[in-house]
Amino acid sequence: MLRAGFRCDAGVSSGVGHLVRCVALAEELRSRGADVVFLGEVRGSEWAAAQLSLRGLPLVPAPAEPALLAALARELRLDAVVLDSYELPEHTGAVLRDHGLAVLAIVDGDPRGQQADLYLDQNLGAEHRPFPFDARRLAGARYVLLRDSVRSRRRVAHDGEVPRVLCFFGGTDSAGVAPAWAAALRATGRPFDGTVVSPEPFEAGGPITVIPPTDRLPELMAGADLVVTAAGSAVWELLHLGVPTALTWVAANQLIGYEELVGRGVAAGLGDVPDAGSVAVLAGLLAGPAVREEHGRRGRGLVDGRGRERVADALLEICR
């Protein structure tokens, strides 16, 4: 039986995208009889911590220093370690491998010097971009990791005239941009029914309801006519559901995904900050159901929901 550890970032400053995609792979491995454990800590986000506890996924405090992390992995009798972090020392993977552990590194373009037996870059178009290491790589939308709560969800048709808008920026809104984009939606002057997810409450006014991070997010996404979000991990969930999406970016590593998605017409582009141009784009989307749905149509089918099965197959293969 495989025993796998997940070392990923999660917290107010780093967001929860790394954790969410690791949870998806952990769900798949556990469904095949594997034992899984998360290594590290969840910093300042009750919602993120709940993603583990609600699924019965254990969390073990873990050191950042590679040799100590490797020693812990051996103590826990792990066969493999999944690394999904921008914060770990770049030789972490090499040290783990020297201790006899198989290593899967989940990356977004640049592997940041991390060595691994297997790399995963689930970003759209990743299979066409150069990679610095001569190692096996799973690249592109065929390998997107989706949670059970998303894979089991289907988009809900809406016949109302007033579009339902969902606005969120990960589980922590680490950049604190939700209030600004809520104001941009109101500045369109168009009718809509809005829900904004924010860990920090604020008064949005008008047709917008502000709610805290919630496990109902897949349900809210499936029921939305338009989602305003950043080009992070949640985008792949929206593509799978076929929900029309307008994108911004809040971190440098999201820009490559933003440009790919907007360039293909899969999502509408808002730029990095609300301005007159982004308000005009939002106004057009709110006023034009056909314009919105064209984005959803182009995205639908790019993510088939079986990516985590393909990744699990590859990880089990290298462990054998």
ZAMARGU-4260 file (C-alpha; in steps of 0.2 Angstrom, whole numbers, plus 5000, padded with zeros to 4 digits):
<rodrens>
0) 5000/5000/5000 | 5007/5017/4995 | 5010/5030/5009 | 5011/5047/5002 | 5015/5064/5011
5) 5010/5081/5004 | 5021/5096/5008 | 5011/5111/5002 | 5009/5130/5006 | 4992/5136/5014
10) 4989/5152/5023 | 4983/5170/5023 | 4998/5176/5013 | 5001/5161/5002 | 4983/5157/4998
15) 4975/5140/4997 | 4977/5135/4979 | 4991/5123/4983 | 4982/5115/4997 | 4966/5113/4986
20) 4974/5104/4972 | 4984/5093/4984 | 4968/5088/4992 | 4961/5083/4975 | 4976/5071/4972
25) 4975/5065/4990 | 4956/5060/4988 | 4961/5050/4972 | 4975/5041/4981 | 4965/5037/4996
30) 4951/5030/4985 | 4964/5018/4979 | 4968/5012/4996 | 4984/5023/4999 | 4988/5031/5016
35) 4990/5050/5014 | 4996/5063/5027 | 4999/5082/5025 | 5015/5089/5031 | 5017/5107/5038
40) 5004/5119/5045 | 4990/5129/5039 | 4993/5147/5044 | 4978/5159/5049 | 4964/5151/5038
45) 4951/5141/5047 | 4943/5137/5030 | 4959/5130/5024 | 4962/5119/5039 | 4944/5113/5038
50) 4947/5106/5021 | 4958/5093/5029 | 4949/5090/5045 | 4932/5087/5036 | 4940/5074/5025
55) 4949/5066/5039 | 4966/5070/5031 | 4979/5071/5045 | 4991/5086/5046 | 5008/5083/5054
60) 5019/5098/5059 | 5034/5097/5048 | 5051/5106/5047 | 5056/5116/5032 | 5074/5111/5032
65) 5076/5097/5019 | 5086/5084/5029 | 5074/5086/5044 | 5059/5084/5032 | 5067/5068/5025
70) 5069/5061/5042 | 5051/5064/5046 | 5046/5056/5030 | 5056/5041/5034 | 5049/5040/5052
75) 5031/5041/5045 | 5037/5026/5033 | 5032/5036/5017 | 5035/5030/5000 | 5033/5047/4991
80) 5032/5065/4995 | 5022/5078/4984 | 5029/5095/4985 | 5018/5110/4980 | 5027/5125/4987
85) 5036/5141/4982 | 5044/5143/4999 | 5054/5127/5001 | 5073/5127/4998 | 5077/5122/4981
90) 5086/5106/4986 | 5072/5099/4995 | 5067/5087/4982 | 5085/5081/4979 | 5087/5077/4998
95) 5071/5068/4999 | 5076/5057/4984 | 5093/5054/4992 | 5084/5046/5006 | 5075/5034/4995
100) 5058/5044/4993 | 5049/5046/4976 | 5046/5064/4973 | 5032/5073/4963 | 5034/5092/4961
105) 5018/5102/4957 | 5024/5117/4948 | 5017/5132/4939 | 5030/5135/4924 | 5046/5138/4933
110) 5051/5123/4944 | 5062/5135/4955 | 5077/5122/4954 | 5067/5109/4963 | 5072/5091/4958
115) 5059/5077/4957 | 5056/5060/4949 | 5040/5067/4941 | 5034/5085/4938 | 5016/5091/4936
120) 5011/5108/4928 | 4992/5108/4925 | 4992/5125/4917 | 4984/5127/4900 | 4997/5126/4887
125) 5011/5120/4898 | 5014/5105/4887 | 5020/5118/4874 | 5032/5128/4885 | 5051/5123/4888
130) 5056/5115/4904 | 5073/5115/4911 | 5075/5097/4918 | 5076/5081/4908 | 5063/5072/4918
135) 5046/5065/4916 | 5033/5079/4916 | 5014/5079/4915 | 5009/5095/4907 | 4993/5104/4902
140) 4975/5103/4906 | 4974/5084/4904 | 4981/5083/4922 | 4971/5096/4931 | 4967/5090/4949
145) 4949/5093/4954 | 4941/5089/4971 | 4927/5077/4973 | 4915/5091/4977 | 4918/5099/4959
150) 4919/5082/4949 | 4902/5078/4955 | 4894/5095/4951 | 4885/5100/4936 | 4881/5118/4930
155) 4864/5124/4935 | 4854/5132/4921 | 4847/5150/4925 | 4832/5157/4915 | 4831/5174/4925
160) 4834/5190/4917 | 4846/5197/4931 | 4863/5188/4930 | 4870/5180/4945 | 4888/5185/4948
165) 4900/5176/4960 | 4916/5185/4965 | 4930/5177/4974 | 4949/5177/4975 | 4954/5160/4983
170) 4950/5155/5001 | 4960/5169/5009 | 4959/5184/4996 | 4978/5185/5000 | 4979/5201/4990
175) 4964/5209/4998 | 4956/5214/4981 | 4938/5208/4984 | 4931/5226/4989 | 4939/5234/4974
180) 4931/5221/4962 | 4914/5223/4971 | 4915/5241/4968 | 4920/5238/4949 | 4904/5227/4947
185) 4893/5241/4955 | 4901/5254/4944 | 4895/5245/4928 | 4877/5252/4932 | 4870/5235/4926
190) 4858/5225/4935 | 4865/5209/4943 | 4863/5198/4959 | 4880/5197/4967 | 4889/5186/4980
195) 4906/5191/4985 | 4917/5179/4995 | 4929/5188/5007 | 4937/5182/5023 | 4936/5200/5029
200) 4919/5207/5030 | 4915/5224/5022 | 4900/5234/5016 | 4898/5231/4997 | 4881/5239/4996
205) 4868/5238/4981 | 4864/5220/4975 | 4880/5212/4983 | 4880/5200/4997 | 4897/5197/5006
210) 4899/5180/5013 | 4914/5172/5022 | 4924/5158/5014 | 4913/5143/5012 | 4912/5125/5007
215) 4897/5129/4996 | 4909/5137/4983 | 4907/5123/4970 | 4888/5125/4972 | 4889/5144/4970
220) 4901/5142/4955 | 4889/5130/4946 | 4874/5141/4949 | 4883/5157/4943 | 4880/5166/4926
225) 4897/5175/4928 | 4912/5172/4940 | 4925/5186/4943 | 4941/5179/4950 | 4960/5178/4949
230) 4969/5166/4937 | 4973/5153/4951 | 4968/5135/4954 | 4949/5139/4954 | 4950/5143/4936
235) 4951/5124/4931 | 4936/5121/4942 | 4926/5134/4932 | 4932/5127/4915 | 4926/5110/4920
240) 4909/5117/4925 | 4908/5128/4909 | 4905/5144/4919 | 4908/5160/4910 | 4923/5169/4919
245) 4931/5186/4919 | 4949/5185/4925 | 4962/5196/4934 | 4978/5191/4942 | 4984/5194/4960
250) 5002/5186/4960 | 5016/5185/4947 | 5014/5167/4944 | 4996/5169/4939 | 5000/5180/4924
255) 5006/5166/4912 | 4989/5157/4915 | 4979/5173/4913 | 4987/5177/4896 | 4984/5159/4890
260) 4966/5159/4895 | 4962/5176/4889 | 4972/5174/4873 | 4962/5159/4869 | 4945/5168/4872
265) 4942/5155/4886 | 4939/5169/4899 | 4937/5188/4898 | 4952/5198/4903 | 4950/5212/4916
270) 4969/5217/4919 | 4977/5217/4936 | 4967/5232/4944 | 4949/5239/4942 | 4949/5253/4930
275) 4938/5261/4917 | 4943/5247/4904 | 4939/5233/4916 | 4922/5241/4921 | 4917/5242/4903
280) 4922/5223/4900 | 4911/5219/4915 | 4897/5230/4909 | 4897/5221/4892 | 4897/5204/4901
285) 4882/5208/4912 | 4872/5215/4898 | 4876/5201/4885 | 4871/5183/4889 | 4877/5177/4872
290) 4894/5185/4875 | 4896/5177/4893 | 4891/5160/4887 | 4903/5160/4872 | 4917/5161/4885
295) 4909/5146/4894 | 4907/5136/4878 | 4925/5138/4874 | 4931/5133/4891 | 4919/5118/4893
300) 4928/5102/4889 | 4946/5108/4891 | 4946/5100/4909 | 4938/5083/4909 | 4939/5079/4927
305) 4950/5064/4925 | 4967/5073/4927 | 4969/5067/4945 | 4967/5049/4939 | 4981/5051/4927
310) 4993/5059/4939 | 4989/5045/4952 | 4993/5032/4939 | 5010/5041/4935 | 5014/5042/4954
315) 5010/5024/4957 | 5021/5019/4942 | 5036/5028/4948 | 5034/5021/4966 | 5033/5003/4959
</rodrens>
